[in-house]
């Protein structure tokens, strides 16, 4: 006869053993998956759209056993709002000098450890010690360029060599402007003979009125799509960054680029590490990777902008070097100025841009 007490004890021991075995196995599985996720770091990058050879991202991921989370934006103002809101935490940001100046002033970016960026030696001296980062502590230059007019030689007379081309009524609804307040205002301010960094309300009002007068002539305000429209010859001219012009000209021989005689903007886009990063060393490793000669050449082939890299420029093909939209002439550079952070005066631009867009 079975002893009920002994039977219950045996059943209890067996059940306890099964539970313990299950718990041990669960802990082993959790530990294994936990370790693997902890070991695989994620590098979160925020960059302009269409501004990197994306195969470089995959290559870096595989070589370093990491995951890259890649986000894009259209204008520096949009980027700033994303970063300032804190909704997303980024490890690396590529943006324009005037917005980097603002981020440095607001302590939104960290100083860099250049021991982790030995390829910084390839950055040309012309791109260092600028006002946005005078001691080269926070940023590494990425590309540089200017602002000008991409036009169709078949339909546009560019002999005036002036920003006034963008106000030519003969090209009504065939003109593309930028959906970027600082760039579109820059064209109007330069045409009026003013600085692109003015905070004089009277000068800004004149520029606003000039842009309002132009509004009926404008087909669209676009940030990234204008080169494609120019290539298909749906528009006659467009306000573009120089790299966009190079790309479009390579696809349509009827297109050309002019940097107006009144002067323009010279810009430097650079890489910075936000103060919220948890992966500074990994971000610096990625910056160093992008500063290699091979990565730089691949990026040039992808985005067509002027390089800051002293070795890569030696390997650029002659046709590209002869293109003034890529190898910008010194006489044009002499008439250019760099955008600055207008600090609290940014509202002067924003208010007038909002008025223009409401027309």
Secondary structure in CASP SS format (residue, H / E / C, confidence):
PFRMAT SS
TARGET T0000
AUTHOR 0000-0000-0000
METHOD secondary structure of the structure
MODEL  1
X C 1.00
X C 1.00
X C 1.00
X H 1.00
X H 1.00
X H 1.00
X H 1.00
X H 1.00
X H 1.00
X H 1.00
X H 1.00
X H 1.00
X H 1.00
X H 1.00
X H 1.00
X H 1.00
X H 1.00
X H 1.00
X H 1.00
X H 1.00
X H 1.00
X H 1.00
X H 1.00
X H 1.00
X H 1.00
X H 1.00
X H 1.00
X H 1.00
X H 1.00
X H 1.00
X H 1.00
X H 1.00
X H 1.00
X H 1.00
X H 1.00
X H 1.00
X H 1.00
X H 1.00
X H 1.00
X C 1.00
X C 1.00
X E 1.00
X E 1.00
X E 1.00
X E 1.00
X E 1.00
X E 1.00
X E 1.00
X C 1.00
X C 1.00
X C 1.00
X C 1.00
X C 1.00
X C 1.00
X H 1.00
X H 1.00
X H 1.00
X H 1.00
X H 1.00
X H 1.00
X H 1.00
X H 1.00
X H 1.00
X H 1.00
X C 1.00
X C 1.00
X E 1.00
X E 1.00
X E 1.00
X E 1.00
X E 1.00
X E 1.00
X E 1.00
X C 1.00
X C 1.00
X H 1.00
X H 1.00
X H 1.00
X H 1.00
X H 1.00
X H 1.00
X H 1.00
X H 1.00
X H 1.00
X H 1.00
X C 1.00
X C 1.00
X C 1.00
X C 1.00
X C 1.00
X C 1.00
X E 1.00
X E 1.00
X E 1.00
X E 1.00
X E 1.00
X H 1.00
X H 1.00
X H 1.00
X H 1.00
X H 1.00
X H 1.00
X H 1.00
X H 1.00
X H 1.00
X C 1.00
X C 1.00
X C 1.00
X E 1.00
X C 1.00
X C 1.00
X C 1.00
X C 1.00
X H 1.00
X H 1.00
X H 1.00
X C 1.00
X H 1.00
X H 1.00
X H 1.00
X H 1.00
X H 1.00
X E 1.00
X C 1.00
X H 1.00
X H 1.00
X H 1.00
X C 1.00
X C 1.00
X C 1.00
X H 1.00
X H 1.00
X H 1.00
X C 1.00
X C 1.00
X C 1.00
X C 1.00
X C 1.00
X C 1.00
X E 1.00
X E 1.00
X E 1.00
X E 1.00
X E 1.00
X E 1.00
X E 1.00
X E 1.00
X E 1.00
X E 1.00
X E 1.00
X E 1.00
X E 1.00
X C 1.00
X C 1.00
X C 1.00
X C 1.00
X C 1.00
X C 1.00
X C 1.00
X C 1.00
X C 1.00
X C 1.00
X H 1.00
X H 1.00
X H 1.00
X H 1.00
X H 1.00
X C 1.00
X H 1.00
X H 1.00
X H 1.00
X C 1.00
X C 1.00
X C 1.00
X E 1.00
X E 1.00
X E 1.00
X E 1.00
X C 1.00
X C 1.00
X H 1.00
X H 1.00
X H 1.00
X H 1.00
X H 1.00
X H 1.00
X H 1.00
X H 1.00
X H 1.00
X H 1.00
X H 1.00
X C 1.00
X C 1.00
X C 1.00
X C 1.00
X C 1.00
X C 1.00
X C 1.00
X C 1.00
X C 1.00
X H 1.00
X H 1.00
X H 1.00
X H 1.00
X H 1.00
X H 1.00
X H 1.00
X H 1.00
X H 1.00
X H 1.00
X H 1.00
X H 1.00
X H 1.00
X H 1.00
X H 1.00
X H 1.00
X H 1.00
X E 1.00
X E 1.00
X E 1.00
X E 1.00
X E 1.00
X C 1.00
X C 1.00
X C 1.00
X H 1.00
X H 1.00
X H 1.00
X H 1.00
X H 1.00
X H 1.00
X C 1.00
X C 1.00
X C 1.00
X C 1.00
X C 1.00
X E 1.00
X E 1.00
X E 1.00
X E 1.00
X E 1.00
X H 1.00
X H 1.00
X H 1.00
X H 1.00
X H 1.00
X H 1.00
X H 1.00
X H 1.00
X H 1.00
X H 1.00
X C 1.00
X C 1.00
X C 1.00
X E 1.00
X E 1.00
X E 1.00
X E 1.00
X C 1.00
X C 1.00
X C 1.00
X C 1.00
X C 1.00
X C 1.00
X E 1.00
X E 1.00
X E 1.00
X E 1.00
X E 1.00
X E 1.00
X E 1.00
X E 1.00
X C 1.00
X E 1.00
X C 1.00
X C 1.00
X C 1.00
X C 1.00
X C 1.00
X H 1.00
X H 1.00
X H 1.00
X H 1.00
X H 1.00
X H 1.00
X H 1.00
X H 1.00
X H 1.00
X H 1.00
X H 1.00
X C 1.00
X C 1.00
X H 1.00
X H 1.00
X H 1.00
X H 1.00
X H 1.00
X H 1.00
X H 1.00
X H 1.00
X H 1.00
X H 1.00
X H 1.00
X C 1.00
X C 1.00
X E 1.00
X E 1.00
X C 1.00
X E 1.00
X C 1.00
X C 1.00
X H 1.00
X H 1.00
X H 1.00
X H 1.00
X C 1.00
X C 1.00
X H 1.00
X H 1.00
X H 1.00
X H 1.00
X C 1.00
X C 1.00
X C 1.00
X C 1.00
X C 1.00
X C 1.00
X C 1.00
X C 1.00
X H 1.00
X H 1.00
X H 1.00
X H 1.00
X C 1.00
X C 1.00
X C 1.00
X E 1.00
X C 1.00
X C 1.00
X C 1.00
X C 1.00
X C 1.00
X H 1.00
X H 1.00
X H 1.00
X H 1.00
X H 1.00
X H 1.00
X H 1.00
X H 1.00
X H 1.00
X H 1.00
X H 1.00
X H 1.00
X H 1.00
X H 1.00
X H 1.00
X C 1.00
X C 1.00
END
